[in-house]
Amino acid sequence: MRMTLLRVLLLLSTTASTAAAQEASEGGSILTPRAGLMVWTLGIFVVLYLVLRRWAFPPIVSAVEAREKALEAAIEGAKRDREEAARVLAEQRQQIEAARSEAQRFIVEGRAAGEKIRADMLEQTRQQQQELLDRARRDITAEKERAIADLRREAVELAIAGAGKVIEKNLDEPSNRRLVEGFLSTLATNSVKS
């Protein structure tokens, strides 16, 4: 088929060049219109147009259409990709905001937990301090009472020793002790009331 096309084109071009050579030999300018040359030029143009229309234009047109379709598909793909990228970007921004708000919540919860632990520790320290003070007061009171009891015992012994020397009579020690303790307890209750 291509060979046939080439033969036709070769035949037309040789015929046209022969016609052009004949007209040039007759004399005249190349710009002067000549009927024979115009007919052959028009004939070659029509034949060439028909040959191109039959064998060259369909592949060229189909290639252009395929390229156009490919470009449209690429544009559509780019639009889809852009929309997908925008969606993913929006999703990522939402995730970042969620992570920020969660981090803020963790910070607030951490501060609240720290404050609670601090308050608990302060309260526990106050309770321990109060317990130590109460225990110290009890110990002081017990020591005071023990010291008072020791002083009473010594006072009783001193009073008995003093009374024994004054009376110079040896009295029964347990009865003397009861007598002096009774006296001292009345003194202690009177001094506590005042």
ZADO-1210 file (C-alpha; in nm, 4 decimals, padded with zeros to 6 digits):
<atoms>
<atom x="00.0000" y="00.0000" z="00.0000" code="MET" pos="1"/>
<atom x="00.2841" y="00.2364" z="00.0796" code="ARG" pos="2"/>
<atom x="00.4600" y="00.1370" z="-00.2341" code="MET" pos="3"/>
<atom x="00.1555" y="00.2230" z="-00.4359" code="THR" pos="4"/>
<atom x="00.1321" y="00.5597" z="-00.2656" code="LEU" pos="5"/>
<atom x="00.4966" y="00.6310" z="-00.3337" code="LEU" pos="6"/>
<atom x="00.4606" y="00.5327" z="-00.7001" code="ARG" pos="7"/>
<atom x="00.1618" y="00.7640" z="-00.7431" code="VAL" pos="8"/>
<atom x="00.3448" y="01.0538" z="-00.5809" code="LEU" pos="9"/>
<atom x="00.6542" y="00.9900" z="-00.7876" code="LEU" pos="10"/>
<atom x="00.4504" y="00.9762" z="-01.1079" code="LEU" pos="11"/>
<atom x="00.2685" y="01.2987" z="-01.0242" code="LEU" pos="12"/>
<atom x="00.5838" y="01.4827" z="-00.9319" code="SER" pos="13"/>
<atom x="00.7637" y="01.3748" z="-01.2501" code="THR" pos="14"/>
<atom x="00.4639" y="01.4732" z="-01.4622" code="THR" pos="15"/>
<atom x="00.4421" y="01.8093" z="-01.2858" code="ALA" pos="16"/>
<atom x="00.8125" y="01.8726" z="-01.3175" code="SER" pos="17"/>
<atom x="00.7956" y="01.7788" z="-01.6910" code="THR" pos="18"/>
<atom x="00.5071" y="02.0200" z="-01.7410" code="ALA" pos="19"/>
<atom x="00.6918" y="02.2918" z="-01.5532" code="ALA" pos="20"/>
<atom x="00.9998" y="02.2356" z="-01.7649" code="ALA" pos="21"/>
<atom x="00.7952" y="02.2624" z="-02.0873" code="GLN" pos="22"/>
<atom x="00.6379" y="02.5866" z="-01.9807" code="GLU" pos="23"/>
<atom x="00.9696" y="02.7271" z="-01.8703" code="ALA" pos="24"/>
<atom x="01.1180" y="02.6404" z="-02.2096" code="SER" pos="25"/>
<atom x="00.8415" y="02.8328" z="-02.3805" code="GLU" pos="26"/>
<atom x="00.9674" y="03.1390" z="-02.2077" code="GLY" pos="27"/>
<atom x="00.8232" y="03.3664" z="-01.9515" code="GLY" pos="28"/>
<atom x="00.8478" y="03.4225" z="-01.5850" code="SER" pos="29"/>
<atom x="00.7726" y="03.1767" z="-01.3124" code="ILE" pos="30"/>
<atom x="00.5162" y="03.4191" z="-01.1763" code="LEU" pos="31"/>
<atom x="00.3191" y="03.4330" z="-01.4972" code="THR" pos="32"/>
<atom x="00.0023" y="03.2240" z="-01.4664" code="PRO" pos="33"/>
<atom x="-00.0111" y="02.9238" z="-01.6984" code="ARG" pos="34"/>
<atom x="-00.3164" y="02.7057" z="-01.7362" code="ALA" pos="35"/>
<atom x="-00.1389" y="02.3753" z="-01.7842" code="GLY" pos="36"/>
<atom x="00.0754" y="02.4201" z="-01.4738" code="LEU" pos="37"/>
<atom x="-00.2269" y="02.5190" z="-01.2672" code="MET" pos="38"/>
<atom x="-00.4178" y="02.2106" z="-01.3770" code="VAL" pos="39"/>
<atom x="-00.1318" y="01.9790" z="-01.2930" code="TRP" pos="40"/>
<atom x="-00.0718" y="02.1530" z="-00.9547" code="THR" pos="41"/>
<atom x="-00.4393" y="02.1301" z="-00.8713" code="LEU" pos="42"/>
<atom x="-00.4500" y="01.7657" z="-00.9815" code="GLY" pos="43"/>
<atom x="-00.1444" y="01.6766" z="-00.7714" code="ILE" pos="44"/>
<atom x="-00.2941" y="01.8587" z="-00.4736" code="PHE" pos="45"/>
<atom x="-00.6245" y="01.6697" z="-00.5022" code="VAL" pos="46"/>
<atom x="-00.4535" y="01.3319" z="-00.5420" code="VAL" pos="47"/>
<atom x="-00.2179" y="01.4049" z="-00.2559" code="LEU" pos="48"/>
<atom x="-00.5104" y="01.5196" z="-00.0403" code="TYR" pos="49"/>
<atom x="-00.7052" y="01.2008" z="-00.1177" code="LEU" pos="50"/>
<atom x="-00.4035" y="00.9806" z="-00.0430" code="VAL" pos="51"/>
<atom x="-00.3332" y="01.1619" z="00.2811" code="LEU" pos="52"/>
<atom x="-00.7005" y="01.1491" z="00.3759" code="ARG" pos="53"/>
<atom x="-00.7146" y="00.7765" z="00.3179" code="ARG" pos="54"/>
<atom x="-00.3861" y="00.6656" z="00.4774" code="TRP" pos="55"/>
<atom x="-00.2211" y="00.9492" z="00.6745" code="ALA" pos="56"/>
<atom x="-00.5003" y="01.1544" z="00.8345" code="PHE" pos="57"/>
<atom x="-00.6769" y="00.8704" z="01.0244" code="PRO" pos="58"/>
<atom x="-00.3657" y="00.7688" z="01.2212" code="PRO" pos="59"/>
<atom x="-00.2790" y="01.1343" z="01.2833" code="ILE" pos="60"/>
<atom x="-00.6344" y="01.2147" z="01.3979" code="VAL" pos="61"/>
<atom x="-00.6503" y="00.9030" z="01.6161" code="SER" pos="62"/>
<atom x="-00.3102" y="00.9915" z="01.7684" code="ALA" pos="63"/>
<atom x="-00.4306" y="01.3462" z="01.8403" code="VAL" pos="64"/>
<atom x="-00.7557" y="01.2139" z="01.9910" code="GLU" pos="65"/>
<atom x="-00.5635" y="00.9600" z="02.1994" code="ALA" pos="66"/>
<atom x="-00.3329" y="01.2355" z="02.3196" code="ARG" pos="67"/>
<atom x="-00.6346" y="01.4535" z="02.4001" code="GLU" pos="68"/>
<atom x="-00.7959" y="01.1689" z="02.5953" code="LYS" pos="69"/>
<atom x="-00.4703" y="01.1026" z="02.7773" code="ALA" pos="70"/>
<atom x="-00.4444" y="01.4715" z="02.8696" code="LEU" pos="71"/>
<atom x="-00.8047" y="01.4762" z="02.9912" code="GLU" pos="72"/>
<atom x="-00.7408" y="01.1623" z="03.1949" code="ALA" pos="73"/>
<atom x="-00.4248" y="01.3179" z="03.3383" code="ALA" pos="74"/>
<atom x="-00.6161" y="01.6347" z="03.4267" code="ILE" pos="75"/>
<atom x="-00.8916" y="01.4300" z="03.5911" code="GLU" pos="76"/>
<atom x="-00.6300" y="01.2264" z="03.7755" code="GLY" pos="77"/>
<atom x="-00.4613" y="01.5452" z="03.8918" code="ALA" pos="78"/>
<atom x="-00.7967" y="01.6792" z="04.0143" code="LYS" pos="79"/>
<atom x="-00.8650" y="01.3545" z="04.2002" code="ARG" pos="80"/>
<atom x="-00.5148" y="01.3590" z="04.3459" code="ASP" pos="81"/>
<atom x="-00.5557" y="01.7215" z="04.4519" code="ARG" pos="82"/>
<atom x="-00.8920" y="01.6455" z="04.6151" code="GLU" pos="83"/>
<atom x="-00.7439" y="01.3396" z="04.7870" code="GLU" pos="84"/>
<atom x="-00.4472" y="01.5457" z="04.9069" code="ALA" pos="85"/>
<atom x="-00.6832" y="01.8144" z="05.0401" code="ALA" pos="86"/>
<atom x="-00.8889" y="01.5476" z="05.2183" code="ARG" pos="87"/>
<atom x="-00.5781" y="01.3861" z="05.3681" code="VAL" pos="88"/>
<atom x="-00.4458" y="01.7281" z="05.4705" code="LEU" pos="89"/>
<atom x="-00.7740" y="01.8129" z="05.6421" code="ALA" pos="90"/>
<atom x="-00.7711" y="01.4734" z="05.8125" code="GLU" pos="91"/>
<atom x="-00.4123" y="01.5260" z="05.9285" code="GLN" pos="92"/>
<atom x="-00.5005" y="01.8701" z="06.0631" code="ARG" pos="93"/>
<atom x="-00.7919" y="01.7207" z="06.2550" code="GLN" pos="94"/>
<atom x="-00.5635" y="01.4528" z="06.3974" code="GLN" pos="95"/>
<atom x="-00.3077" y="01.7157" z="06.4971" code="ILE" pos="96"/>
<atom x="-00.5783" y="01.9216" z="06.6674" code="GLU" pos="97"/>
<atom x="-00.7069" y="01.6104" z="06.8437" code="ALA" pos="98"/>
<atom x="-00.3532" y="01.5288" z="06.9578" code="ALA" pos="99"/>
<atom x="-00.3069" y="01.8866" z="07.0809" code="ARG" pos="100"/>
<atom x="-00.6309" y="01.8833" z="07.2745" code="SER" pos="101"/>
<atom x="-00.5447" y="01.5413" z="07.4196" code="GLU" pos="102"/>
<atom x="-00.1989" y="01.6675" z="07.5197" code="ALA" pos="103"/>
<atom x="-00.3594" y="01.9711" z="07.6848" code="GLN" pos="104"/>
<atom x="-00.6007" y="01.7402" z="07.8657" code="ARG" pos="105"/>
<atom x="-00.3083" y="01.5252" z="07.9843" code="PHE" pos="106"/>
<atom x="-00.1271" y="01.8361" z="08.1072" code="ILE" pos="107"/>
<atom x="-00.4342" y="01.9567" z="08.2949" code="VAL" pos="108"/>
<atom x="-00.4929" y="01.6110" z="08.4411" code="GLU" pos="109"/>
<atom x="-00.1252" y="01.5884" z="08.5399" code="GLY" pos="110"/>
<atom x="-00.1395" y="01.9258" z="08.7113" code="ARG" pos="111"/>
<atom x="-00.4596" y="01.8305" z="08.8902" code="ALA" pos="112"/>
<atom x="-00.3082" y="01.4991" z="08.9996" code="ALA" pos="113"/>
<atom x="00.0073" y="01.6790" z="09.1166" code="GLY" pos="114"/>
<atom x="-00.1981" y="01.9294" z="09.3134" code="GLU" pos="115"/>
<atom x="-00.4024" y="01.6471" z="09.4667" code="LYS" pos="116"/>
<atom x="-00.0889" y="01.4555" z="09.5638" code="ILE" pos="117"/>
<atom x="00.0605" y="01.7744" z="09.7061" code="ARG" pos="118"/>
<atom x="-00.2549" y="01.8454" z="09.9067" code="ALA" pos="119"/>
<atom x="-00.2670" y="01.4842" z="10.0271" code="ASP" pos="120"/>
<atom x="00.0968" y="01.5000" z="10.1307" code="MET" pos="121"/>
<atom x="00.0404" y="01.8305" z="10.3139" code="LEU" pos="122"/>
<atom x="-00.2624" y="01.6859" z="10.4911" code="GLU" pos="123"/>
<atom x="-00.0706" y="01.3710" z="10.5807" code="GLN" pos="124"/>
<atom x="00.2171" y="01.5837" z="10.7125" code="THR" pos="125"/>
<atom x="-00.0268" y="01.7939" z="10.9188" code="ARG" pos="126"/>
<atom x="-00.1818" y="01.4774" z="11.0604" code="GLN" pos="127"/>
<atom x="00.1609" y="01.3341" z="11.1464" code="GLN" pos="128"/>
<atom x="00.2596" y="01.6652" z="11.3042" code="GLN" pos="129"/>
<atom x="-00.0619" y="01.6712" z="11.5076" code="GLN" pos="130"/>
<atom x="-00.0067" y="01.3109" z="11.6153" code="GLU" pos="131"/>
<atom x="00.3488" y="01.3956" z="11.7217" code="LEU" pos="132"/>
<atom x="00.2227" y="01.6976" z="11.9162" code="LEU" pos="133"/>
<atom x="-00.0514" y="01.4908" z="12.0813" code="ASP" pos="134"/>
<atom x="00.1945" y="01.2151" z="12.1694" code="ARG" pos="135"/>
<atom x="00.4405" y="01.4743" z="12.3041" code="ALA" pos="136"/>
<atom x="00.1616" y="01.6304" z="12.5149" code="ARG" pos="137"/>
<atom x="00.0617" y="01.2879" z="12.6459" code="ARG" pos="138"/>
<atom x="00.4246" y="01.2083" z="12.7218" code="ASP" pos="139"/>
<atom x="00.4683" y="01.5440" z="12.8945" code="ILE" pos="140"/>
<atom x="00.1483" y="01.4931" z="13.0942" code="THR" pos="141"/>
<atom x="00.2542" y="01.1416" z="13.1906" code="ALA" pos="142"/>
<atom x="00.5992" y="01.2654" z="13.2911" code="GLU" pos="143"/>
<atom x="00.4406" y="01.5502" z="13.4832" code="LYS" pos="144"/>
<atom x="00.2098" y="01.3120" z="13.6667" code="GLU" pos="145"/>
<atom x="00.4974" y="01.0753" z="13.7373" code="ARG" pos="146"/>
<atom x="00.7079" y="01.3667" z="13.8622" code="ALA" pos="147"/>
<atom x="00.4192" y="01.4849" z="14.0807" code="ILE" pos="148"/>
<atom x="00.3745" y="01.1331" z="14.2157" code="ALA" pos="149"/>
<atom x="00.7482" y="01.1132" z="14.2865" code="ASP" pos="150"/>
<atom x="00.7363" y="01.4527" z="14.4562" code="LEU" pos="151"/>
<atom x="00.4391" y="01.3428" z="14.6663" code="ARG" pos="152"/>
<atom x="00.6190" y="01.0290" z="14.7683" code="ARG" pos="153"/>
<atom x="00.9250" y="01.2285" z="14.8649" code="GLU" pos="154"/>
<atom x="00.7091" y="01.4872" z="15.0401" code="ALA" pos="155"/>
<atom x="00.5332" y="01.2092" z="15.2324" code="VAL" pos="156"/>
<atom x="00.8648" y="01.0544" z="15.3272" code="GLU" pos="157"/>
<atom x="01.0022" y="01.3940" z="15.4278" code="LEU" pos="158"/>
<atom x="00.6865" y="01.4776" z="15.6201" code="ALA" pos="159"/>
<atom x="00.6970" y="01.1413" z="15.7991" code="ILE" pos="160"/>
<atom x="01.0652" y="01.1847" z="15.8733" code="ALA" pos="161"/>
<atom x="01.0037" y="01.5381" z="15.9951" code="GLY" pos="162"/>
<atom x="00.7014" y="01.4370" z="16.2018" code="ALA" pos="163"/>
<atom x="00.8951" y="01.1434" z="16.3476" code="GLY" pos="164"/>
<atom x="01.1680" y="01.3731" z="16.4651" code="LYS" pos="165"/>
<atom x="00.9224" y="01.6225" z="16.6070" code="VAL" pos="166"/>
<atom x="00.7142" y="01.3696" z="16.7872" code="ILE" pos="167"/>
<atom x="01.0049" y="01.1446" z="16.8500" code="GLU" pos="168"/>
<atom x="00.7887" y="00.8643" z="16.8495" code="LYS" pos="169"/>
<atom x="00.8008" y="00.5975" z="16.5841" code="ASN" pos="170"/>
<atom x="00.4614" y="00.5673" z="16.4403" code="LEU" pos="171"/>
<atom x="00.3322" y="00.2905" z="16.2221" code="ASP" pos="172"/>
<atom x="00.4623" y="00.3719" z="15.8732" code="GLU" pos="173"/>
<atom x="00.1642" y="00.2510" z="15.6559" code="PRO" pos="174"/>
<atom x="-00.0934" y="00.4395" z="15.8634" code="SER" pos="175"/>
<atom x="00.1262" y="00.7494" z="15.8630" code="ASN" pos="176"/>
<atom x="00.1628" y="00.7234" z="15.4886" code="ARG" pos="177"/>
<atom x="-00.2180" y="00.7074" z="15.4394" code="ARG" pos="178"/>
<atom x="-00.2682" y="01.0065" z="15.6638" code="LEU" pos="179"/>
<atom x="-00.0123" y="01.2214" z="15.4791" code="VAL" pos="180"/>
<atom x="-00.1314" y="01.1116" z="15.1312" code="GLU" pos="181"/>
<atom x="-00.4888" y="01.2044" z="15.2233" code="GLY" pos="182"/>
<atom x="-00.3697" y="01.5428" z="15.3396" code="PHE" pos="183"/>
<atom x="-00.1635" y="01.6010" z="15.0254" code="LEU" pos="184"/>
<atom x="-00.4502" y="01.4961" z="14.7974" code="SER" pos="185"/>
<atom x="-00.6750" y="01.7542" z="14.9625" code="THR" pos="186"/>
<atom x="-00.4019" y="02.0089" z="14.9061" code="LEU" pos="187"/>
<atom x="-00.3610" y="01.9053" z="14.5431" code="ALA" pos="188"/>
<atom x="-00.7352" y="01.9307" z="14.4694" code="THR" pos="189"/>
<atom x="-00.7513" y="02.2698" z="14.6413" code="ASN" pos="190"/>
<atom x="-00.4529" y="02.3994" z="14.4390" code="SER" pos="191"/>
<atom x="-00.6038" y="02.2637" z="14.1167" code="VAL" pos="192"/>
<atom x="-00.9363" y="02.4384" z="14.1883" code="LYS" pos="193"/>
<atom x="-00.7660" y="02.7687" z="14.2462" code="SER" pos="194"/>
</atoms>
